Amino acid sequence: QVQLVESGGGLVQAGGSLRLSCVPSGRTFSSLTMGWFRQAPGKERVLVAGFRWSDGRTYYTDSVKGRFTVSRDIAKNTVYLQMSSLKPEDTAVYFCAAAPAQVMGIISGRSDRYPYWGQGTQVTVSS
C-alpha cells in the first residue's frame, strides 16, 4: 500500500496563494502517476492537475491553467500543487491521488483509476 499525506491547506483571500504538499510513503514504486483532485460541497470530485513521474508530464484543467503548478521535489519525495491567484470558486477539499505507472501510465480524470488517496485538505478562498 501507498500512503499519501497532504498538507498546506487553509484560508486565504482571493488573489492569494497556497502550496499543497503530498508525500507518498509505504510501498515503493519506481514510478507513479499522480493527480490533484478537488471536491466542493455538493459537487463531484474532479481532477485539477496531474503529474507523471516518468517524464514530468503535467496536466491542468482549463479553470486552473496559468494559476496552478504541479511539481515534484525528488530529494524531498514530495509533490506540490502551487496555487496562485486563487478565486472563491477554488474553495474545496483537495486530495492527492496516485496510481502505479505500470498500471496507469496516463494522467486520468477518473477518480476510480487511482487506488491511493490522501486524507484531503481544505482550501477556502474568501472574496
Contacts in CASP RR format, 6 or more apart in sequence:
PFRMAT RR
TARGET T0000
AUTHOR 0000-0000-0000
METHOD contacts of the structure
MODEL  1
QVQLVESGGGLVQAGGSLRLSCVPSGRTFSSLTMGWFRQAPGKERVLVAG
FRWSDGRTYYTDSVKGRFTVSRDIAKNTVYLQMSSLKPEDTAVYFCAAAP
AQVMGIISGRSDRYPYWGQGTQVTVSS
1 26 0 8 1.000
1 27 0 8 1.000
1 116 0 8 1.000
2 24 0 8 1.000
2 25 0 8 1.000
2 26 0 8 1.000
2 27 0 8 1.000
2 29 0 8 1.000
2 32 0 8 1.000
2 98 0 8 1.000
2 115 0 8 1.000
2 116 0 8 1.000
3 24 0 8 1.000
3 25 0 8 1.000
3 26 0 8 1.000
3 116 0 8 1.000
3 118 0 8 1.000
4 22 0 8 1.000
4 23 0 8 1.000
4 24 0 8 1.000
4 25 0 8 1.000
4 96 0 8 1.000
4 97 0 8 1.000
4 98 0 8 1.000
4 116 0 8 1.000
4 117 0 8 1.000
4 118 0 8 1.000
4 119 0 8 1.000
5 22 0 8 1.000
5 23 0 8 1.000
5 25 0 8 1.000
5 118 0 8 1.000
5 119 0 8 1.000
6 20 0 8 1.000
6 21 0 8 1.000
6 22 0 8 1.000
6 94 0 8 1.000
6 95 0 8 1.000
6 96 0 8 1.000
6 118 0 8 1.000
6 119 0 8 1.000
6 120 0 8 1.000
6 121 0 8 1.000
7 20 0 8 1.000
7 21 0 8 1.000
7 121 0 8 1.000
8 18 0 8 1.000
8 19 0 8 1.000
8 20 0 8 1.000
8 21 0 8 1.000
8 121 0 8 1.000
9 18 0 8 1.000
9 20 0 8 1.000
9 94 0 8 1.000
9 121 0 8 1.000
9 122 0 8 1.000
9 123 0 8 1.000
10 18 0 8 1.000
10 121 0 8 1.000
10 122 0 8 1.000
10 123 0 8 1.000
10 124 0 8 1.000
11 124 0 8 1.000
11 125 0 8 1.000
11 126 0 8 1.000
12 18 0 8 1.000
12 86 0 8 1.000
12 123 0 8 1.000
12 124 0 8 1.000
12 125 0 8 1.000
12 126 0 8 1.000
13 125 0 8 1.000
13 126 0 8 1.000
14 86 0 8 1.000
14 87 0 8 1.000
14 88 0 8 1.000
14 125 0 8 1.000
14 126 0 8 1.000
14 127 0 8 1.000
15 84 0 8 1.000
15 85 0 8 1.000
15 86 0 8 1.000
15 87 0 8 1.000
15 125 0 8 1.000
16 84 0 8 1.000
16 85 0 8 1.000
16 86 0 8 1.000
16 125 0 8 1.000
17 82 0 8 1.000
17 83 0 8 1.000
17 84 0 8 1.000
17 85 0 8 1.000
17 86 0 8 1.000
18 83 0 8 1.000
18 86 0 8 1.000
18 123 0 8 1.000
19 80 0 8 1.000
19 81 0 8 1.000
19 82 0 8 1.000
19 83 0 8 1.000
20 36 0 8 1.000
20 80 0 8 1.000
20 81 0 8 1.000
20 83 0 8 1.000
20 94 0 8 1.000
20 96 0 8 1.000
20 121 0 8 1.000
20 123 0 8 1.000
21 78 0 8 1.000
21 79 0 8 1.000
21 80 0 8 1.000
22 34 0 8 1.000
22 36 0 8 1.000
22 78 0 8 1.000
22 79 0 8 1.000
22 80 0 8 1.000
22 81 0 8 1.000
22 96 0 8 1.000
22 118 0 8 1.000
23 76 0 8 1.000
23 77 0 8 1.000
23 78 0 8 1.000
23 79 0 8 1.000
24 32 0 8 1.000
24 77 0 8 1.000
24 79 0 8 1.000
24 98 0 8 1.000
24 116 0 8 1.000
25 77 0 8 1.000
29 100 0 8 1.000
29 101 0 8 1.000
29 102 0 8 1.000
30 101 0 8 1.000
31 52 0 8 1.000
31 53 0 8 1.000
31 54 0 8 1.000
31 100 0 8 1.000
31 101 0 8 1.000
31 102 0 8 1.000
32 53 0 8 1.000
32 98 0 8 1.000
32 99 0 8 1.000
32 100 0 8 1.000
32 101 0 8 1.000
33 50 0 8 1.000
33 51 0 8 1.000
33 52 0 8 1.000
33 53 0 8 1.000
33 98 0 8 1.000
33 99 0 8 1.000
33 100 0 8 1.000
33 101 0 8 1.000
33 104 0 8 1.000
33 105 0 8 1.000
33 106 0 8 1.000
33 107 0 8 1.000
33 108 0 8 1.000
34 50 0 8 1.000
34 51 0 8 1.000
34 52 0 8 1.000
34 53 0 8 1.000
34 70 0 8 1.000
34 79 0 8 1.000
34 96 0 8 1.000
34 97 0 8 1.000
34 98 0 8 1.000
34 99 0 8 1.000
35 47 0 8 1.000
35 49 0 8 1.000
35 50 0 8 1.000
35 51 0 8 1.000
35 70 0 8 1.000
35 96 0 8 1.000
35 97 0 8 1.000
35 98 0 8 1.000
35 107 0 8 1.000
35 114 0 8 1.000
36 47 0 8 1.000
36 48 0 8 1.000
36 49 0 8 1.000
36 50 0 8 1.000
36 68 0 8 1.000
36 70 0 8 1.000
36 81 0 8 1.000
36 94 0 8 1.000
36 95 0 8 1.000
36 96 0 8 1.000
36 97 0 8 1.000
37 45 0 8 1.000
37 46 0 8 1.000
37 47 0 8 1.000
37 48 0 8 1.000
37 94 0 8 1.000
37 95 0 8 1.000
37 96 0 8 1.000
37 97 0 8 1.000
37 111 0 8 1.000
38 45 0 8 1.000
38 46 0 8 1.000
38 48 0 8 1.000
38 90 0 8 1.000
38 92 0 8 1.000
38 93 0 8 1.000
38 94 0 8 1.000
38 95 0 8 1.000
38 123 0 8 1.000
39 45 0 8 1.000
39 46 0 8 1.000
39 92 0 8 1.000
39 93 0 8 1.000
39 95 0 8 1.000
40 91 0 8 1.000
40 92 0 8 1.000
40 93 0 8 1.000
43 92 0 8 1.000
45 95 0 8 1.000
45 111 0 8 1.000
46 61 0 8 1.000
46 109 0 8 1.000
47 59 0 8 1.000
47 61 0 8 1.000
47 107 0 8 1.000
47 108 0 8 1.000
47 109 0 8 1.000
47 111 0 8 1.000
48 60 0 8 1.000
48 61 0 8 1.000
48 63 0 8 1.000
48 64 0 8 1.000
48 68 0 8 1.000
48 81 0 8 1.000
48 94 0 8 1.000
49 58 0 8 1.000
49 59 0 8 1.000
49 60 0 8 1.000
49 61 0 8 1.000
49 64 0 8 1.000
49 68 0 8 1.000
49 70 0 8 1.000
49 81 0 8 1.000
50 58 0 8 1.000
50 59 0 8 1.000
50 60 0 8 1.000
50 70 0 8 1.000
50 107 0 8 1.000
51 57 0 8 1.000
51 58 0 8 1.000
51 59 0 8 1.000
51 70 0 8 1.000
51 71 0 8 1.000
51 72 0 8 1.000
51 79 0 8 1.000
51 107 0 8 1.000
52 58 0 8 1.000
52 101 0 8 1.000
52 105 0 8 1.000
52 106 0 8 1.000
52 107 0 8 1.000
53 72 0 8 1.000
53 101 0 8 1.000
54 101 0 8 1.000
54 105 0 8 1.000
56 72 0 8 1.000
57 107 0 8 1.000
58 70 0 8 1.000
58 107 0 8 1.000
59 107 0 8 1.000
60 66 0 8 1.000
60 68 0 8 1.000
60 70 0 8 1.000
63 89 0 8 1.000
64 83 0 8 1.000
64 90 0 8 1.000
67 83 0 8 1.000
67 84 0 8 1.000
67 85 0 8 1.000
67 86 0 8 1.000
68 81 0 8 1.000
68 82 0 8 1.000
68 83 0 8 1.000
68 84 0 8 1.000
69 80 0 8 1.000
69 81 0 8 1.000
69 82 0 8 1.000
69 84 0 8 1.000
70 79 0 8 1.000
70 80 0 8 1.000
70 81 0 8 1.000
70 82 0 8 1.000
71 79 0 8 1.000
71 80 0 8 1.000
71 82 0 8 1.000
72 78 0 8 1.000
72 79 0 8 1.000
72 80 0 8 1.000
73 79 0 8 1.000
73 80 0 8 1.000
79 96 0 8 1.000
81 94 0 8 1.000
81 96 0 8 1.000
83 90 0 8 1.000
83 123 0 8 1.000
86 123 0 8 1.000
86 125 0 8 1.000
87 125 0 8 1.000
88 125 0 8 1.000
88 126 0 8 1.000
88 127 0 8 1.000
89 125 0 8 1.000
90 123 0 8 1.000
90 125 0 8 1.000
91 123 0 8 1.000
91 124 0 8 1.000
91 125 0 8 1.000
92 123 0 8 1.000
93 120 0 8 1.000
93 121 0 8 1.000
93 122 0 8 1.000
93 123 0 8 1.000
94 120 0 8 1.000
94 121 0 8 1.000
94 122 0 8 1.000
94 123 0 8 1.000
95 117 0 8 1.000
95 118 0 8 1.000
95 119 0 8 1.000
95 120 0 8 1.000
95 121 0 8 1.000
96 117 0 8 1.000
96 118 0 8 1.000
96 120 0 8 1.000
97 111 0 8 1.000
97 114 0 8 1.000
97 116 0 8 1.000
97 117 0 8 1.000
97 118 0 8 1.000
98 114 0 8 1.000
98 115 0 8 1.000
98 116 0 8 1.000
98 117 0 8 1.000
99 105 0 8 1.000
99 108 0 8 1.000
99 113 0 8 1.000
99 114 0 8 1.000
99 115 0 8 1.000
99 116 0 8 1.000
103 115 0 8 1.000
104 113 0 8 1.000
104 114 0 8 1.000
108 114 0 8 1.000
END
